C-alpha cells in the first residue's frame, strides 16, 4: 500500500495551508464562464455534421449541363426576344422549334429561319398581315418581359444569349433578323433574378442572383464570362447531389460605327473547370469530441492557474516593498 501511495502524482495539501483570495475568485469565475462557452461551442459542432472539402480532377464525360435562368428585361417586349444556345462542339438551339407550316405568322417566321432566310417585310406575308403582326409588335413597345426556364446543353464550353429578333443559321454563321424591329436603339437593361448551373445544394452561392444592370449608353452587348466548377455534395445520410458552382466577370461592349460583331443583347459565356469540388458531410467522432473537451478544461485550468499565481505573487512582492519602505 505504501508503495502504491508513493506513486500518487497528485499529492494532497492540508486545508490549513490553503489561502483564498479575491483575485483568485474572480479568475475562477471568468475561467468557468469561458470554459462553459467553449464546451457548448464544441457540443454544437458535435451535434451538427461538419463538411469536408476535397478537390479532384473531373473525369466525367458525355453528361449534360442544366442551366436554370430567370431574367427580367424591363424595356424589351417578349415577342422580340430570342433565346439561343451554342457550344464549341457545334450544337445550336435557336429560338423555338415548330414543325407545322404555315397557318400563322409565327410558323412562317420559323419556316424562314429553317431555310436560313431573313424575314425583312412581314407585311408582304398574308398570315402576318392578317394577324396584324407588325402592329402588335409596335403596340408592345415599352413593355417589359420576364424570361425563365432551363436549357440542357453539352458539358463543354459555350454560351447562351438573349437578343432581339429572330435567329437563323446560314452558311456556318448565325444571323439575327432584326429589320422589322429596328428602333434605332435597344435598351438591354436587365435583372438576373436567378442563374444556376445545376440543382441547389446546401451552402451554394450563385453570384449573379439579384444582379441588375441599367443601360445608359448606346446599343451594345452586355457579356458575362462564367467559370463553372463541377461540384458533388453528399449529405450525412449519403444522398449525393451532382451540381455546379461558378464565378463570373462582366463586360459591356459598345456598338461603335458598326464594328460590333454580335447583335445587341445579353450574352452568357461559360467554360468548365477541369477541377471538381467534393463536399461531404460527416459527424464528429465521440472520441474526438471527448479529446477536445479535455483539452478545453485542462488548457483553461492551467492558464488560469498561471494567471492567478502571477497576480498573487505580484501582490505579495508589492506588499513587501511597501513594508520595507515604512521601516526605512
Residue pairs with C-beta under 8 A, 6 or more apart in sequence:
21 312
21 315
23 308
23 311
23 312
23 315
24 308
24 312
27 304
27 307
27 308
27 311
28 304
30 304
31 300
31 301
31 303
31 304
34 300
35 296
35 297
35 300
38 296
38 300
39 293
39 296
39 297
42 289
42 292
42 293
42 296
43 289
45 284
45 289
46 283
46 284
46 286
46 289
49 235
49 236
49 281
49 282
49 283
50 281
50 282
50 283
50 284
51 203
51 279
51 280
51 281
51 282
52 279
52 280
52 281
52 282
53 277
53 278
53 279
54 277
54 278
54 280
55 275
55 276
55 277
55 278
56 275
56 276
56 278
57 274
57 275
57 276
58 230
58 272
58 273
58 274
58 275
58 276
60 155
60 230
60 276
62 155
63 155
64 152
64 153
64 154
64 155
65 152
65 153
65 154
65 155
65 197
65 198
65 228
65 244
65 272
66 150
66 151
66 152
66 197
66 198
66 199
67 150
67 151
67 152
67 153
67 160
67 195
67 196
67 197
68 149
68 150
68 194
68 195
68 196
68 197
68 198
69 147
69 148
69 149
69 150
69 151
69 160
69 192
69 194
69 195
70 146
70 147
70 148
70 192
70 193
70 194
70 195
71 146
71 147
71 148
71 162
71 190
71 191
71 192
71 193
71 195
71 266
72 144
72 145
72 146
72 147
72 190
72 191
72 193
73 81
73 144
73 145
73 146
73 147
73 162
73 188
73 189
73 190
74 144
74 189
74 190
74 191
75 142
75 144
75 187
75 188
75 189
76 144
76 145
76 164
76 186
76 187
76 188
77 137
77 140
77 141
77 142
77 143
77 144
77 145
78 140
78 143
78 145
78 147
79 136
79 137
79 140
80 137
80 164
80 165
80 181
81 145
81 147
81 162
81 163
81 164
82 94
82 95
82 162
82 163
82 164
82 165
82 166
82 167
82 176
83 95
83 147
83 151
83 160
83 161
83 162
84 92
84 93
84 94
84 95
84 160
84 161
84 163
84 167
84 174
85 91
85 92
85 93
85 151
85 153
85 158
85 159
85 160
85 161
86 92
86 93
86 158
86 159
86 160
86 174
87 153
87 154
87 156
87 157
87 158
87 159
88 156
88 157
88 158
89 154
89 156
89 158
91 153
91 154
91 158
92 169
92 174
93 151
93 153
94 113
94 167
94 168
94 169
94 174
95 110
95 113
95 166
95 167
96 110
97 110
98 106
98 107
98 110
100 107
101 107
101 108
101 110
101 111
102 108
102 111
102 127
103 127
104 127
104 131
105 122
105 125
105 127
105 128
105 130
105 131
105 133
107 127
108 119
108 125
108 127
108 128
109 119
109 122
109 166
112 118
112 119
112 166
112 168
112 177
113 166
113 167
113 168
113 177
114 168
115 168
116 168
116 169
116 170
116 171
116 175
117 168
117 170
118 168
118 175
118 177
118 179
119 125
119 166
119 177
119 179
119 180
120 177
120 179
120 180
121 180
122 128
122 129
122 133
122 134
122 180
123 129
123 134
128 134
134 180
137 180
137 181
141 183
146 193
147 162
148 193
148 194
151 160
153 160
155 272
156 272
157 269
157 270
157 271
157 272
158 269
158 270
159 267
159 268
159 269
159 270
160 267
160 268
160 270
161 265
161 266
161 267
161 268
162 190
162 265
162 266
163 176
163 263
163 264
163 265
163 266
164 176
164 178
164 181
164 186
164 263
164 264
164 265
165 176
165 177
165 178
165 181
165 263
166 176
166 177
167 174
167 175
167 176
167 177
168 174
168 175
168 176
168 177
169 175
176 263
178 263
185 218
185 219
186 219
186 264
186 265
187 215
188 215
188 220
188 221
188 222
188 264
188 265
188 266
189 213
189 214
189 215
190 212
190 213
190 222
190 266
191 210
191 211
191 212
191 213
192 208
192 209
192 210
192 211
192 212
193 209
193 210
194 206
194 209
195 206
195 208
195 209
195 268
196 204
196 206
197 226
197 228
197 243
197 244
197 245
197 246
197 270
198 231
198 242
198 243
198 244
199 241
199 242
199 243
200 243
201 231
201 233
201 241
201 243
201 279
202 233
202 235
203 233
203 279
204 231
204 243
204 245
205 245
206 246
207 246
207 247
207 248
208 224
208 248
213 222
213 250
213 252
215 222
217 252
217 254
218 254
218 255
219 254
219 255
219 260
219 264
220 252
220 253
220 254
220 255
220 260
220 264
221 252
221 253
221 255
221 260
221 262
221 263
221 264
221 265
221 266
221 267
222 250
222 251
222 252
222 253
222 265
222 266
222 267
223 250
223 251
223 252
223 253
223 267
223 268
223 269
224 248
224 249
224 250
224 266
224 267
224 268
224 269
225 248
225 249
225 250
225 251
225 269
226 246
226 247
226 248
226 268
226 269
226 270
226 271
227 246
227 247
227 248
227 270
227 271
227 272
227 273
228 244
228 245
228 246
228 270
228 271
228 272
228 273
229 244
229 245
229 246
229 247
229 272
229 273
229 275
229 276
229 277
230 242
230 244
230 272
230 273
230 275
230 276
230 277
231 242
231 243
231 244
231 245
231 276
231 277
231 278
231 279
232 240
232 241
232 242
232 243
232 276
232 277
232 278
232 279
233 240
233 241
233 243
233 279
233 280
234 240
234 241
234 278
234 279
234 280
234 281
235 281
236 281
236 282
236 283
245 277
246 270
253 260
253 262
254 260
255 264
